[in-house]
Amino acid sequence: MELLTRMVEHNIWPAGEMIERASNLSDDVLDERIEVSVEDLDDKPTLGSQLSRLVEQLAMWTPRSTRRHRPRRRRPDALGQPARLTR
């Protein structure tokens, strides 16, 4: 289980770093459309929408991989993501 914990922490740490750095950006920058190099589910991806999706995925998979039950309908901002990134 220690290896799994280290792997999960390895994924959470860079996500936290990205969110921390993005918290200093203006709403205009977060809402600006970006080009991604892979097919995306979002028709008009922005930095804010991509960070929000990252947090949503971590919120979904981290409890499953650590065998903790995930609370119902948890919002991405519950993980400490600044509210303006949760559009």
Solvent accessible surface area in square Angstrom, and as a share of the most:
residue,aa,sasa,rsa
1,M,134,0.60
2,E,124,0.56
3,L,113,0.56
4,L,59,0.29
5,T,57,0.33
6,R,145,0.53
7,M,104,0.47
8,V,18,0.10
9,E,100,0.45
10,H,132,0.59
11,N,83,0.43
12,I,74,0.37
13,W,167,0.59
14,P,45,0.28
15,A,4,0.03
16,G,38,0.37
17,E,54,0.24
18,M,93,0.41
19,I,21,0.11
20,E,113,0.51
21,R,167,0.61
22,A,4,0.03
23,S,38,0.25
24,N,127,0.65
25,L,58,0.29
26,S,59,0.38
27,D,61,0.32
28,D,117,0.60
29,V,67,0.39
30,L,0,0.00
31,D,66,0.34
32,E,111,0.50
33,R,147,0.54
34,I,63,0.32
35,E,172,0.77
36,V,48,0.28
37,S,117,0.76
38,V,111,0.64
39,E,178,0.80
40,D,38,0.19
41,L,159,0.79
42,D,38,0.20
43,D,123,0.64
44,K,135,0.57
45,P,9,0.06
46,T,23,0.13
47,L,56,0.28
48,G,4,0.04
49,S,35,0.22
50,Q,45,0.20
51,L,8,0.04
52,S,7,0.04
53,R,77,0.28
54,L,55,0.27
55,V,3,0.02
56,E,78,0.35
57,Q,80,0.36
58,L,29,0.14
59,A,7,0.06
60,M,48,0.21
61,W,135,0.47
62,T,21,0.12
63,P,20,0.13
64,R,137,0.50
65,S,38,0.25
66,T,22,0.13
67,R,206,0.75
68,R,155,0.57
69,H,165,0.74
70,R,76,0.28
71,P,69,0.43
72,R,216,0.79
73,R,222,0.81
74,R,95,0.35
75,R,140,0.51
76,P,14,0.09
77,D,56,0.29
78,A,55,0.42
79,L,87,0.43
80,G,61,0.59
81,Q,5,0.02
82,P,38,0.24
83,A,79,0.61
84,R,67,0.24
85,L,1,0.00
86,T,21,0.12
87,R,148,0.54
